[in-house]
């Protein structure tokens, strides 16, 4: 059970990345561009964490395929509270 805590520790980082991409791409209405930017940043982060021994390649094979769905879920959640405005 405790091995999954390291995955949960990534949630604040992911939320922060999403917020930063929203700021960087303010005015860009295409959410897919923002999501791909977050995914690129996550790939770089995971590469560094794997090199540092925090994650294993097996971990990444489990995590990365689910990230786009998780990003969409977080953005929808934050949109529902007005944190991000649609089309901004």
Secondary structure as the mmCIF struct_conf table of DSSP 4:
data_model
#
loop_
_struct_conf.conf_type_id
_struct_conf.id
_struct_conf.beg_label_comp_id
_struct_conf.beg_label_asym_id
_struct_conf.beg_label_seq_id
_struct_conf.end_label_comp_id
_struct_conf.end_label_asym_id
_struct_conf.end_label_seq_id
HELX_RH_3T_P HELX_RH_3T_P1 UNK A 2 UNK A 4
HELX_RH_AL_P HELX_RH_AL_P1 UNK A 5 UNK A 8
TURN_TY1_P TURN_TY1_P1 UNK A 9 UNK A 10
HELX_RH_AL_P HELX_RH_AL_P2 UNK A 11 UNK A 24
TURN_TY1_P TURN_TY1_P2 UNK A 25 UNK A 27
HELX_RH_AL_P HELX_RH_AL_P3 UNK A 31 UNK A 51
TURN_TY1_P TURN_TY1_P3 UNK A 52 UNK A 53
BEND BEND1 UNK A 54 UNK A 55
HELX_RH_AL_P HELX_RH_AL_P4 UNK A 57 UNK A 80
TURN_TY1_P TURN_TY1_P4 UNK A 81 UNK A 82
BEND BEND2 UNK A 83 UNK A 84
TURN_TY1_P TURN_TY1_P5 UNK A 86 UNK A 87
#
